[in-house]
Amino acid sequence: IYTSLESINGDVQKIIADINTRSFQHKSDIRRTRQYAFDTYDKPHMKPLPNGNYAVCDYKYFLHVPDNYHLEYDGHYYSVLYTYHKHPAVLKATMSEIRICDANGKLLCRHPRSYKDFPRYITDPSHMPTDHVYYRELNQHDGAYYRRWATVYGEAMSTLIDRVLRSQRHEEQAYNSCKGILHLCDEIPKNIVSEAAETCIKASACRYSYFKKVLDKLVNRPKSIRAAENNIEHANIRGKESYQ
């Protein structure tokens, strides 16, 4: 009768030791005992276990590295040195790492694997040529950044930017348009910006080119028209006659 796992294991170890040191039935057997056979024939030829844990690896082959020197895997884009564009490459993905190799299996670079929605472009600055720095700058901000920026100009602009971001299959493709629209609003009165945004929304034309056209038209309206539009008339406003 055993009352603990430790007591069972203690007796099991004694039984295993007895089995391993027990002589084989045939006296001529050169192995003698299991323990002797292991120490003499097996153990000297055993190799040490690898330092790291075994990891399942997924492979993806590319006929050539694209001009933007980023390879796509699982919705993210990982950079390789730009000089390898147009050359074949192999991407090896584990649960924690992305490795990019050349056609001969030589390791070119490594990246920590990303599971975040943003950024989708994982870029090592050392992989970039000097004239391609804009690739990194393009992905410094996410959609939430442009939505927060838009709130400065009111509800209409927030709606416009949200629709621009949703107009593309991948949100990142709309970042340049959002940046362009919001930069057009610099030093423009907020009421004019809001009016331009409302015009785009009503016309279902939420894009940079149409917003720029509407904004330019509103900014360049004659002052007399703008003044007339800003005049407010109702019964509670007293005219000059009230002060005679």
C-alpha positions as CSV (number, residue, x, y, z in Angstrom):
1,I,0.0,0.0,0.0
2,Y,1.4,3.4,-1.1
3,T,0.3,6.6,0.4
4,S,2.3,9.0,-1.7
5,L,3.7,9.4,-5.2
6,E,7.2,9.6,-3.8
7,S,7.0,6.2,-2.2
8,I,5.8,4.6,-5.4
9,N,8.6,6.2,-7.5
10,G,11.2,5.0,-4.9
11,D,10.1,1.4,-5.4
12,V,9.8,1.8,-9.2
13,Q,13.4,3.0,-9.3
14,K,14.6,0.0,-7.4
15,I,12.8,-2.3,-9.8
16,I,14.3,-0.6,-12.8
17,A,17.8,-0.7,-11.4
18,D,17.3,-4.5,-10.8
19,I,16.2,-5.0,-14.3
20,N,19.0,-3.0,-15.8
21,T,21.7,-4.9,-13.8
22,R,20.2,-8.4,-14.3
23,S,22.2,-10.7,-16.6
24,F,20.7,-11.8,-19.9
25,Q,19.6,-15.4,-20.1
26,H,22.3,-16.4,-22.6
27,K,25.7,-16.4,-20.9
28,S,27.3,-15.9,-24.3
29,D,25.5,-12.5,-24.9
30,I,28.3,-9.9,-25.1
31,R,25.9,-7.2,-23.8
32,R,25.9,-9.0,-20.4
33,T,23.4,-6.6,-18.8
34,R,21.3,-3.7,-20.0
35,Q,23.4,-1.2,-18.0
36,Y,26.6,-2.7,-19.4
37,A,25.4,-2.5,-22.9
38,F,24.3,1.1,-22.5
39,D,27.6,2.2,-20.9
40,T,29.8,0.3,-23.4
41,Y,28.0,0.6,-26.8
42,D,25.4,3.3,-26.7
43,K,26.6,6.1,-24.5
44,P,30.0,6.7,-26.2
45,H,28.3,7.3,-29.5
46,M,25.5,9.6,-28.2
47,K,25.7,13.3,-29.1
48,P,24.7,16.1,-26.7
49,L,21.2,17.5,-27.1
50,P,20.9,20.9,-28.9
51,N,20.9,24.0,-26.8
52,G,17.6,25.4,-28.1
53,N,14.2,23.8,-28.2
54,Y,12.9,22.3,-31.4
55,A,10.8,24.7,-33.3
56,V,8.4,24.0,-36.2
57,C,9.4,26.1,-39.2
58,D,7.2,27.2,-42.1
59,Y,8.9,28.0,-45.5
60,K,7.9,30.5,-48.1
61,Y,9.8,30.8,-51.4
62,F,10.1,34.0,-53.5
63,L,11.2,34.0,-57.1
64,H,12.6,37.5,-56.5
65,V,12.7,40.1,-53.8
66,P,10.4,43.0,-54.8
67,D,11.7,46.5,-55.4
68,N,10.6,47.6,-51.9
69,Y,12.8,44.8,-50.5
70,H,10.1,43.5,-48.1
71,L,8.8,39.9,-48.1
72,E,5.3,39.2,-47.1
73,Y,4.4,36.6,-44.5
74,D,1.1,36.3,-42.5
75,G,0.0,39.8,-43.4
76,H,3.3,41.5,-42.4
77,Y,6.2,42.6,-44.5
78,Y,9.8,42.0,-43.4
79,S,12.8,43.8,-44.9
80,V,15.9,42.4,-46.4
81,L,19.0,44.3,-47.6
82,Y,17.8,46.3,-50.6
83,T,20.7,45.0,-52.8
84,Y,18.9,41.6,-52.9
85,H,15.9,42.9,-54.8
86,K,15.2,40.9,-57.9
87,H,17.1,37.9,-56.4
88,P,15.4,34.7,-55.2
89,A,14.9,34.3,-51.4
90,V,13.5,31.9,-48.9
91,L,11.6,33.0,-45.8
92,K,11.6,30.7,-42.8
93,A,9.1,31.4,-40.1
94,T,8.9,30.0,-36.6
95,M,6.5,31.1,-33.8
96,S,8.9,33.7,-32.6
97,E,11.2,34.6,-35.5
98,I,11.4,35.3,-39.2
99,R,14.6,34.3,-41.0
100,I,15.4,35.3,-44.6
101,C,17.9,33.3,-46.6
102,D,19.3,33.4,-50.2
103,A,18.6,30.7,-52.7
104,N,21.5,28.6,-51.3
105,G,20.2,28.7,-47.7
106,K,22.7,31.3,-46.5
107,L,21.1,33.4,-43.7
108,L,20.7,37.1,-44.8
109,C,18.8,38.5,-41.8
110,R,16.5,37.9,-38.9
111,H,13.4,39.7,-37.5
112,P,11.3,39.0,-34.4
113,R,7.9,37.8,-35.8
114,S,5.1,40.3,-35.3
115,Y,1.5,39.5,-34.5
116,K,0.3,43.1,-34.1
117,D,-2.1,44.8,-36.5
118,F,0.4,47.7,-36.7
119,P,2.9,48.3,-38.0
120,R,2.7,45.8,-40.9
121,Y,6.0,46.7,-42.3
122,I,8.9,45.4,-40.1
123,T,11.9,47.4,-41.4
124,D,15.6,47.2,-40.3
125,P,17.0,50.7,-41.1
126,S,20.3,49.2,-42.2
127,H,18.4,47.5,-45.0
128,M,17.3,50.8,-46.5
129,P,19.1,52.8,-49.2
130,T,19.3,56.5,-48.4
131,D,16.7,57.5,-51.0
132,H,14.2,55.0,-49.6
133,V,14.0,56.4,-46.1
134,Y,10.4,57.4,-46.8
135,Y,9.3,53.8,-46.5
136,R,10.0,54.0,-42.9
137,E,8.5,57.4,-42.4
138,L,5.4,56.3,-44.2
139,N,4.6,53.7,-41.5
140,Q,5.5,55.7,-38.4
141,H,1.8,56.4,-37.6
142,D,-1.3,54.2,-37.6
143,G,-5.0,54.9,-38.3
144,A,-5.6,55.9,-34.7
145,Y,-3.1,58.7,-35.1
146,Y,-4.8,60.2,-38.1
147,R,-8.3,59.8,-36.4
148,R,-7.0,61.7,-33.4
149,W,-5.5,64.4,-35.6
150,A,-8.8,64.8,-37.4
151,T,-10.7,65.6,-34.2
152,V,-9.0,68.9,-34.1
153,Y,-11.1,70.1,-37.0
154,G,-14.5,68.7,-35.8
155,E,-16.9,65.9,-36.4
156,A,-17.1,66.3,-40.2
157,M,-13.3,65.9,-40.6
158,S,-13.3,62.9,-38.2
159,T,-15.9,61.2,-40.4
160,L,-14.0,62.1,-43.6
161,I,-10.7,60.6,-42.4
162,D,-12.5,57.5,-41.1
163,R,-14.0,56.9,-44.5
164,V,-10.7,57.5,-46.2
165,L,-9.1,54.9,-44.0
166,R,-11.9,52.4,-44.6
167,S,-11.8,52.9,-48.4
168,Q,-8.7,50.8,-48.9
169,R,-8.4,47.0,-48.5
170,H,-5.4,47.6,-46.2
171,E,-5.6,50.7,-44.0
172,E,-1.9,51.5,-44.6
173,Q,-2.6,52.3,-48.2
174,A,-4.7,55.3,-47.1
175,Y,-2.1,56.9,-44.7
176,N,-0.6,59.1,-47.5
177,S,-4.1,60.4,-48.3
178,C,-4.9,61.2,-44.7
179,K,-1.6,62.9,-44.2
180,G,-2.2,65.0,-47.3
181,I,-5.7,66.0,-46.4
182,L,-4.8,67.0,-42.9
183,H,-1.7,69.0,-44.0
184,L,-3.9,70.9,-46.4
185,C,-5.8,72.3,-43.4
186,D,-2.8,74.0,-41.9
187,E,-3.5,77.7,-41.2
188,I,-7.1,77.3,-42.6
189,P,-10.0,78.4,-40.4
190,K,-11.7,75.4,-38.8
191,N,-15.1,76.4,-40.1
192,I,-13.9,76.3,-43.7
193,V,-12.2,72.9,-43.1
194,S,-15.4,71.5,-41.6
195,E,-17.5,72.8,-44.5
196,A,-15.1,71.2,-47.0
197,A,-15.3,67.9,-45.2
198,E,-19.1,68.1,-45.1
199,T,-19.2,68.7,-48.8
200,C,-17.0,65.6,-49.5
201,I,-19.2,63.5,-47.3
202,K,-22.5,64.6,-48.9
203,A,-21.0,64.0,-52.4
204,S,-19.6,60.6,-51.3
205,A,-16.2,61.7,-52.5
206,C,-14.0,61.2,-49.5
207,R,-10.6,61.4,-51.2
208,Y,-7.6,63.7,-51.2
209,S,-8.1,65.1,-54.7
210,Y,-11.8,66.1,-54.2
211,F,-11.2,67.6,-50.8
212,K,-8.3,69.7,-52.1
213,K,-10.6,71.0,-54.9
214,V,-13.4,71.8,-52.5
215,L,-11.1,73.5,-50.0
216,D,-9.4,75.6,-52.6
217,K,-12.8,76.8,-53.9
218,L,-13.9,77.7,-50.4
219,V,-10.7,79.5,-49.5
220,N,-10.8,81.5,-52.7
221,R,-14.4,82.7,-52.4
222,P,-14.9,86.5,-52.6
223,K,-14.9,88.1,-49.2
224,S,-18.3,89.6,-49.8
225,I,-19.8,86.1,-50.3
226,R,-18.1,84.8,-47.1
227,A,-19.3,87.8,-45.1
228,A,-22.9,87.3,-46.3
229,E,-22.7,83.7,-45.4
230,N,-21.5,84.5,-42.0
231,N,-24.2,87.1,-41.3
232,I,-26.8,85.9,-38.8
233,E,-30.3,87.4,-38.9
234,H,-32.9,86.8,-36.2
235,A,-35.3,88.8,-34.0
236,N,-32.9,89.1,-31.1
237,I,-30.3,91.1,-33.0
238,R,-30.6,94.9,-32.7
239,G,-29.6,97.2,-35.5
240,K,-28.1,100.7,-35.4
241,E,-31.5,102.2,-34.9
242,S,-31.6,100.9,-31.4
243,Y,-28.6,103.1,-30.4
244,Q,-29.9,106.5,-31.8
